[in-house]
Amino acid sequence: MLTCRLIKQNILIGVFLLGCGVFLSSPAHSQGVSAFVVPDDQPTIQAAVNAANPGTTIIIRTGTYRESILILKDNIRLVGAEEPGTVIIDGKELVDVPGIHLRNASRVEIRGLVVQNFDGFVGPGPADYHAGILIEGGRANSIRHNKLRLNGSNLVLDRSDNNQIHGNTVALAKHAGILLRNGSDGNTLKSNTGYDNDHRPLTLPFAELPGCGILITGGSKGNSVKDNEFFRNGRGIMLEDGASDNQIVGNMLHDNAKFGIAVFAGGDNLTKNNVLTNNVAINNAFRLLTSEEGTVIGEAGFEEGADLFDELGDNSRLLFDSSAALPNTWKDNISEANNVGGVAIKCATRAHCHRHDRIPSQ
């Protein structure tokens, strides 16, 4: 029986690694290449991480794993072994911990996992929730084809650079689907899908809808956000607090409660030099204001939201004329007039709006 189990285990490892372009002969730890199967070789994912050396692949079998995983090592792979959606890391019974925490770790790959129910609030601000996956001080990590849901924020990059975030689904977070903060630079967010991140009733006031599909903040620069789709979030994509030199290209934003894409000036820490091109924003910020009796009294204006919004220029016309504070570049974006705000590039005069955008006729 034991021999049969070992044969099946080595077949699983060999087939999996062959599919990833890695040849691994039997036994599993020969030729300097190592792999663990959980729970065959190690009873928990954390135990496998603790036993791993750089270069180790940790293959996780179908099941629900109620644990928080801390990774302090470089160059390991954490992957689901079987059908997508069948390997679940669940924090429902855990308190105030992230799901997977990469701390100062680089070249780690996380792929094919579901991470859910890590939603503890650590305060004091609205962004201070635990994350499904938290990358803290990491570089060149790869987060691909995971499903992150029902977490405080689904994926958080904190002081983390040059990471690849591809093909993930992020949904039903209390705050953000994907959050880049505290100088997280040079990351690539591509082909991700996000929905229902902080999508609460549309009658709530502005201040009570802080969440986003993607939020780039805290001076994070040089990130590429391309070919993502975000819908039914509090806001689709938001840049604030010195988020600069980012490329927001070819994204689809629809049916978000506040904004499709919003750029906020950031006070003394200006949000500038971002390039926003070829994005499509449809039916964002469709809200009807009602009286206390529930009767409709009118549609919400730009202050309540819009498909595309840039705060630079509002009461700050000099920002468009000063070489010391260059504006963001908006070009060839599309907004359908199927909403309240349409394209709302908020500026001192219409002449200072970004005229390459398609502005619905009034």
N, C-alpha and C positions, 0 to 999 in steps of 0.2 A: 504493500500500500504506500509506504513511504517513497519507494523507488518510482512508482507511478506518479506520485505527487511532484517529485523533483523533475521528472521528465516533462510533465505538463507545464510546470513553472518555467523551465528553460525554453520550452517551445514558445510560451507567451513572451518572454523577454526577447528571444531571437526574432520572432515575427514583428514585434513592436519596433525594435531598433532597426531592422531591415527596412521597415516602412519609413523610417526617419533618415535613411541613408547611412546607418551605422551598422557594421557587421560585428556581431558578438557571438563567439563560439561558446560551447558548453565546456566547462561550467561557467556560471554567470560572472565570475570575477577574474577571468583569465586575461592575459595580454594587456594588463593595465587599465582595462575598461571595467567599470563596476556598475551594477544595477541592483536595486532592491525592488521586490514586489511587496506591497502592503495589502493585506495583513500576513502574507505567507512568510516573508523574511523578517519583518518587523511588525509588532502588533498595532502600532499607530504611525501616522505620518510624521509626527514630531520625533518619534524614536528613530525612524529612517533618516530624517534630516540630521539628527545628532550623530548617527553612525556614518554618514556620508563623507566622502572625500571630494575635493574638487574634481569635476568630470563625471560625477555619479548621476545616473538617471533613476528617479524614484517613480515607479509605475504603480498606480493606485487602482485597485479593483473596484467594481461596482459596489456601492453601499453608501450609508450615511455615517459620517465621521464627526462626532461632537467634540471638537477640539480646536484650540487656537494654536497656530503654527508660527514659530519664530525662526527666521533664517538669518544667520550671521555669517554664512560662508559664501564664497564666490563660486560661480560656474557649476551650479547643479540644476537639474531639470526635475520639475514636478508635473506629472502628466496623468490624465485620466486614461485608463487602459482600454476601455470598451466604448459602448455607444455614448454619444454626446448627451449630457444631462443626467447621467446615471451615477456619477461620482459627486457626492454632495458633502460639503463641509458646512456644518450647521451650528450656529451659535445660540440657538434658542435657549439653552439651559446655562449659558455662560454669561458672566457679568463684566462689563467694562473692559473688553479686550477686542482687538481687531481679529479678523479671520486669519489672514496670512500677513505677517509683518516682516518685510525685508528691511533690516537695519544695517546700513553701510555695506550692503551686499551688491555685487556687480555680476553681470553676465548670468543671471538666473532666468530660467524660462519657466513660466506657469501656463499650462495649456490644457484645455478640455475639462475644466472643473466648474462646478456650481458652488458659489460661496454665498451664504444667505443668513439673515437674522442676526448679524452683528450690528446692533443698532443702539448701543449704550451711549448716553450723553455725558460728556466729561466737562462741558462748560468752559468759559462763561458765555462765549459768543454763539451765534446761530450756526456757525460752521463746525462747532466743536463736538462732532459726533465721531464714534468709532467707524472704521472703514471695513469693508469686505476684504480688500487688499490695500495695504499701506506700504508704500515704498519710501523709506526715510533715509536720505543721504546715499542713495544708490545710483549707479550708472550702468547704461547699456544692458538693462534688463528687457526681457521680452514677455509681454502679457498678451496671449493670443487665444481667441476662440473660447473664452470663458463666459459663463452666465453669472452675473453678479446682481443680486436682488435683495430687497428688504433689509438693506444695511443702512447705517447712519448716512454715510456717503459710500458709494459702491467701490470707487477706486480713487485713492489719494496719492499724489506725488508731492513730497515735501522735501525741498532742497535736493531734488533728484534730476539728473540730466541725461539726455541722449537715450532715453528709453523708447521702446517700440510698443505701442498700444494698438493692436490690430484685431479687427473682426470680433470684438466682444459685444455682448448684450448687457446693458446696464439699466435696471428698472426698479421702480418702487422704492427709491431711497428717500430717507427723511430730508436730506439736504441736496447733495449733488450726485449726479451720475458719475462724472469724472471731474476731479478737483486738482488743479495744479496751483501750488502756493509756495511762498517763501523762497523765491528765486529758483524755480524749477525750469531749466532752460534746455532748448534744443531737443525736445521730445517730439515724437511723431504720433499723432492720433489719426488713424485711418480706418475707414470702413467699419466704424462702430455704430451700433444702434442703441438709442436710449429712449425710454418712454416712462411716463408717470412718475418721474422724479420730482417730488414736492408738488404734485398736481392736486391741490386742495380746492375747495369750492371757489368759483370765480368771483363770488360776492365778497371775499375777504379783502380788506384794505391792502394797499401796496406793501406796507411794512411787514405784513404777515405772509408774504409769498417770497421768501428769500432764496429758494432753491433753484437749481439749474440742471440742464442736461450736461453742459460742459461749462465750468467756471475756471478762468485763468486770472490769477490775482497775485498780490504780494511781490510785484516786480518780476514776475516770470517772463522770460524773453526768448525770442527765436524759436518758438514752437510752431509746428506745422499741424493744422487741423484740416483734414481733407477727406471729402467723399463720405462724410458721416450723415446719418439720418436721425433727427431727434424730434419727437412729437409728444404732445400732451404733458410736457414738463411745466414747472413754474415759469421758467424762461428756457429758451433753447440754448444759445451760446452767449456767454457774458464775459467781457473783459473789463477789468477794473484795477485800481490801485497800482498803477505803474506797469501794467502788463503791456509790453512794447515789443515792436519788431516781430510780431507774430504773423503768420500767414493763415488766413481763414479762407479756404478755397473749395468751391464745388460741393458745399453742404446743402442738405435739404432740411428745412425747418418748417414744420406745419403744426397747427392746432395747439401751440403752446399758450399758456394762460396770460403771460405778460408780454414777452418780446420773442421774436424769432432770433435776431442777433442784436445785442445791446453793448455799446461801448460807453463806459462812464469815465469822466475825466480824471478822477482820482485826487482832486485837491492839489497839494504841493507835489505829490508823486504822480506826474501826468501819465496818462495812458495814451501813447502816441506811436506814430510810425508803424502802425499795423496796416497790413494790406488785406482787404476783404474783397474778393472777386468771385464772380460766377456762382454765387450762392442763390438759392431759390427759397423764398419765404412766403408761405401761403397761410392765410386764415389764422394768423397769430393775433392775440389780444382782442378777440371778439367778445366784448363784455357789454352788458346792458346795466346801467345804473338804475336802481329801483328805490322807491321811497320805503319808509318803514312799513307801510301798508302793503308793499309788494307790487305796486303799480309801476310800470315803466315810465321813467321821466327823461330818458335820453341816452345816447350812446356815450361811452367813455371816450375821452380825448387822448392826445398824445401822452399826457402825463400818466395815463393808465397803462400805456403800452403801445407797441407798434410792431410791424414786421421787422423793420430795420431801424435802428436808433443810434445816434451818435451825439453825446452830450457836449462835445467840443463845439464851441461857438455860441452856446446859449449864454447870453450876457458876457461873452468873452470873445468878441469879434476879433481882437488883436491876435488871437491864437492862429487865425488863418493868414495873417500877414507877417508874422514874426518868425525869423529864422531860428530863434531860440526855442520855439515850441511848434514844431511842424504838426500838421493834422494827420489823421489817418487817411488812407487812400481807399475809396470805395469805387469799384468799377464793375460794370456789366452784371450787377445783381438784378434779380427779378422779384418783384412783389406783386402778387395778384391783388386787385382791389376788392377782394372778397372779405374784407375785415374792416375794423374801425379805423386803424391808423394808416394803412398802406405803408409807404416808405416815409418814415419820419426822420429825416436828417435835420436835427434841431439846430438852427443857426440864426444869426442875427437878421439876415435877409435871405430871400430866395436865391439871390445871385451867388451867395456863398455856399449853397447846397452843392452836393456832389452830383453834377448834372449827367454823369454817365449812367446813373441809376434810372430805372424806369419808374417814373412817378405817375401814379394814376391821375388822370384829369379829374378836376373837381366839377 
